Amino acid sequence: MLGMGRTPAAARASVPNGDSARAERNRMRQGLPMKTPPARKLFAYWNERRGSRLAPERGDIEPGAIRGVLGDSFIVTFDTAAGHPFRLAGTRICALFGHELKGKPFLQRWDEASRPLIAELVAIVADEAIPVVAGVAARTAEGSCADLELLLLPLYHRGKTHVRLLGVLAPLAVPYWLGAERVVALTLGATRHLGAGVEAIAAPRLVRGDAAGRVRHGLTVYDGGLEN
């Protein structure tokens, strides 16, 4: 299960989630550039559950409300030394890799070139309490490929964001080889921060800021918000 009950409203309101101005800067708009239904649905639910906060509490996430996307969803433990192990992984994600992923390091699913980049993305989501979406290329041992979409979402856990991350890893189309082959490596593609005033970055290399923007953890951040 993705959550163990619902945090009372009074408790949620008392969580020290930053000032209201920062929360407003990170407000999301509908129609964001996510390609897969699981990513769009989970993001919409996450966005609704967080309300005016930067992120919802883990207990706010009710599995029954997102039953249709649980197979493509996961939770990782924020643990740099352990490679951010999976706490939970949906059945469709496990099917891609051909085995149960619970307790396995999230970072080890990625090729060597992508590991430092995905580690940086995890740090961005936890440090900044902002969601990130990315394109991913999956490769099997036999050389077959598939395009996936990765969504990483921050969660508060007892007022901290460096404990759990919620996510989706879903194929753009069901691979013809699913069940016969298994993914052995993921490669990170283009990445986008879904907060206000932030545009796409190129991957795998870091990008340079210019007069209009500044570089933060490899994301080009543009000051100012988006209008609804």
C-alpha positions as CSV (number, residue, x, y, z in Angstrom):
1,M,0.0,0.0,0.0
2,L,1.1,3.5,-0.8
3,G,-0.2,5.0,2.4
4,M,-1.1,3.9,5.9
5,G,-4.1,6.0,6.7
6,R,-4.9,9.7,6.4
7,T,-3.3,12.5,8.4
8,P,-6.0,14.6,10.1
9,A,-6.5,18.0,8.6
10,A,-5.4,19.8,11.9
11,A,-2.1,17.8,11.9
12,R,-1.5,18.6,8.3
13,A,-2.0,22.3,8.8
14,S,0.6,22.3,11.6
15,V,3.4,20.7,9.6
16,P,6.2,23.3,9.0
17,N,6.2,23.2,5.2
18,G,7.7,26.6,4.5
19,D,6.1,30.0,4.0
20,S,3.1,30.6,1.9
21,A,5.0,32.7,-0.6
22,R,7.3,29.8,-1.4
23,A,4.3,27.5,-1.7
24,E,2.6,29.8,-4.1
25,R,5.7,29.9,-6.3
26,N,5.5,26.2,-6.6
27,R,1.8,26.1,-7.5
28,M,1.1,23.9,-10.6
29,R,-1.2,24.4,-13.5
30,Q,-3.3,21.7,-15.3
31,G,-2.2,20.5,-18.7
32,L,1.4,19.8,-17.8
33,P,3.6,18.0,-20.4
34,M,3.3,14.5,-19.1
35,K,2.9,11.8,-21.7
36,T,1.5,8.8,-19.8
37,P,-1.9,8.5,-18.1
38,P,-0.4,7.1,-14.8
39,A,1.9,10.1,-14.5
40,R,-0.9,12.6,-15.2
41,K,-3.3,10.9,-12.8
42,L,-0.8,10.6,-9.9
43,F,0.4,14.1,-10.3
44,A,-3.2,15.5,-10.3
45,Y,-3.9,13.5,-7.2
46,W,-0.7,14.5,-5.5
47,N,-1.4,18.2,-6.4
48,E,-4.9,18.0,-5.0
49,R,-3.8,16.3,-1.7
50,R,-1.1,18.9,-1.0
51,G,-3.5,21.8,-1.1
52,S,-1.5,25.0,-0.3
53,R,1.5,23.1,1.0
54,L,4.7,22.3,-0.9
55,A,3.9,18.6,-0.7
56,P,1.4,16.3,1.0
57,E,2.2,14.1,3.9
58,R,2.8,10.5,3.2
59,G,-0.3,9.6,5.2
60,D,-2.4,11.8,2.9
61,I,-1.9,9.4,0.0
62,E,-4.7,6.9,0.0
63,P,-4.1,3.9,-2.3
64,G,-7.8,3.4,-3.0
65,A,-8.0,6.8,-4.6
66,I,-5.2,5.9,-7.1
67,R,-5.9,2.2,-7.6
68,G,-5.7,2.4,-11.4
69,V,-2.1,3.7,-11.3
70,L,-0.7,1.6,-8.4
71,G,0.9,-0.9,-10.8
72,D,3.1,1.9,-12.3
73,S,3.8,3.7,-9.0
74,F,6.6,3.4,-6.4
75,I,7.9,4.8,-3.2
76,V,11.6,5.1,-2.5
77,T,13.4,5.8,0.8
78,F,15.7,8.8,0.7
79,D,19.0,7.1,1.6
80,T,22.0,8.2,-0.4
81,A,24.3,5.6,1.0
82,A,21.9,2.8,0.1
83,G,21.1,4.1,-3.4
84,H,17.6,5.2,-2.4
85,P,16.0,1.7,-2.1
86,F,12.5,0.9,-3.2
87,R,10.1,0.8,-0.3
88,L,7.2,-0.2,-2.6
89,A,7.1,-0.9,-6.3
90,G,4.0,-1.6,-8.5
91,T,3.5,-4.9,-10.3
92,R,3.9,-3.4,-13.7
93,I,7.2,-1.8,-12.8
94,C,8.4,-5.1,-11.3
95,A,7.3,-6.9,-14.5
96,L,9.5,-4.6,-16.6
97,F,12.6,-5.7,-14.6
98,G,11.4,-9.3,-14.2
99,H,11.6,-9.4,-10.4
100,E,10.5,-7.9,-7.2
101,L,12.1,-4.5,-6.5
102,K,11.2,-3.9,-2.9
103,G,14.4,-3.2,-1.0
104,K,16.5,-2.9,-4.2
105,P,18.5,0.3,-4.8
106,F,16.7,2.7,-7.2
107,L,20.0,4.0,-8.5
108,Q,21.1,0.6,-9.6
109,R,18.4,0.4,-12.2
110,W,20.2,3.1,-14.2
111,D,23.3,2.9,-16.4
112,E,26.5,4.3,-15.2
113,A,26.2,7.6,-17.0
114,S,22.7,8.2,-15.6
115,R,23.3,7.3,-12.0
116,P,24.9,10.6,-10.8
117,L,22.2,12.5,-12.8
118,I,19.3,10.5,-11.2
119,A,20.9,10.9,-7.8
120,E,20.9,14.7,-8.4
121,L,17.3,14.6,-9.4
122,V,16.3,12.8,-6.3
123,A,18.2,15.4,-4.3
124,I,16.5,18.2,-6.1
125,V,13.0,16.8,-5.4
126,A,13.9,16.4,-1.7
127,D,15.8,19.6,-1.2
128,E,13.5,21.9,-3.1
129,A,10.2,20.0,-2.6
130,I,9.4,20.2,-6.3
131,P,8.2,17.5,-8.7
132,V,10.2,16.4,-11.7
133,V,9.3,14.5,-14.9
134,A,11.7,12.9,-17.2
135,G,12.0,10.8,-20.4
136,V,13.7,7.4,-19.9
137,A,15.0,4.8,-22.3
138,A,14.9,1.2,-21.1
139,R,17.1,-1.5,-22.5
140,T,16.9,-5.3,-22.1
141,A,19.7,-7.8,-22.1
142,E,18.7,-8.8,-25.6
143,G,18.9,-5.3,-26.9
144,S,15.2,-4.4,-27.1
145,C,14.2,-0.9,-26.1
146,A,11.2,1.0,-24.7
147,D,10.5,4.6,-24.0
148,L,9.3,5.3,-20.4
149,E,8.2,8.3,-18.4
150,L,9.5,9.0,-14.9
151,L,7.7,11.2,-12.4
152,L,9.2,12.0,-9.0
153,L,7.1,13.7,-6.3
154,P,8.2,15.0,-2.9
155,L,6.4,13.8,0.2
156,Y,6.5,15.1,3.7
157,H,7.0,12.5,6.4
158,R,6.6,13.9,9.9
159,G,7.5,17.3,8.5
160,K,10.6,16.3,6.5
161,T,11.1,15.8,2.8
162,H,14.2,13.7,3.0
163,V,12.5,10.5,4.0
164,R,10.2,9.2,1.1
165,L,9.6,10.1,-2.5
166,L,6.6,9.0,-4.6
167,G,6.9,8.3,-8.3
168,V,5.7,6.7,-11.5
169,L,7.7,4.7,-14.0
170,A,5.5,3.9,-17.0
171,P,6.0,3.0,-20.6
172,L,4.7,5.2,-23.3
173,A,3.4,2.1,-25.0
174,V,3.3,-1.5,-23.7
175,P,6.5,-3.2,-24.9
176,Y,6.0,-6.2,-27.2
177,W,8.7,-8.1,-25.3
178,L,7.1,-7.6,-21.8
179,G,7.2,-10.9,-20.0
180,A,9.7,-12.4,-22.3
181,E,12.6,-10.0,-21.7
182,R,13.6,-7.9,-18.7
183,V,15.0,-4.4,-18.4
184,V,18.7,-4.3,-17.4
185,A,19.4,-0.6,-17.6
186,L,17.6,2.7,-17.7
187,T,19.0,5.9,-19.4
188,L,17.9,9.3,-18.3
189,G,16.6,11.7,-21.0
190,A,15.2,15.2,-21.0
191,T,14.1,16.4,-17.6
192,R,11.5,19.0,-16.6
193,H,10.8,20.6,-13.3
194,L,7.0,21.0,-12.9
195,G,7.2,24.0,-10.6
196,A,6.2,27.5,-11.6
197,G,8.7,29.5,-13.7
198,V,10.9,26.5,-14.6
199,E,11.5,25.2,-18.1
200,A,13.0,22.1,-19.6
201,I,16.7,21.2,-19.3
202,A,18.9,19.0,-21.5
203,A,20.1,15.7,-20.2
204,P,22.5,14.1,-19.6
205,R,24.8,17.2,-19.3
206,L,24.2,20.1,-17.0
207,V,23.0,23.4,-18.6
208,R,24.4,26.9,-18.3
209,G,22.3,29.7,-16.9
210,D,22.0,33.0,-18.8
211,A,21.0,36.5,-18.1
212,A,17.3,35.4,-17.7
213,G,17.9,32.4,-15.5
214,R,20.1,30.8,-12.9
215,V,21.3,27.2,-12.6
216,R,20.2,25.2,-9.5
217,H,21.3,21.6,-9.3
218,G,21.4,21.4,-13.1
219,L,17.9,22.8,-13.6
220,T,17.6,26.2,-15.3
221,V,15.4,28.2,-12.9
222,Y,13.6,31.3,-14.2
223,D,12.2,33.6,-11.6
224,G,8.5,34.5,-11.7
225,G,5.4,32.4,-11.7
226,L,2.9,31.0,-14.3
227,E,-0.6,32.4,-14.4
228,N,-3.5,30.1,-14.2
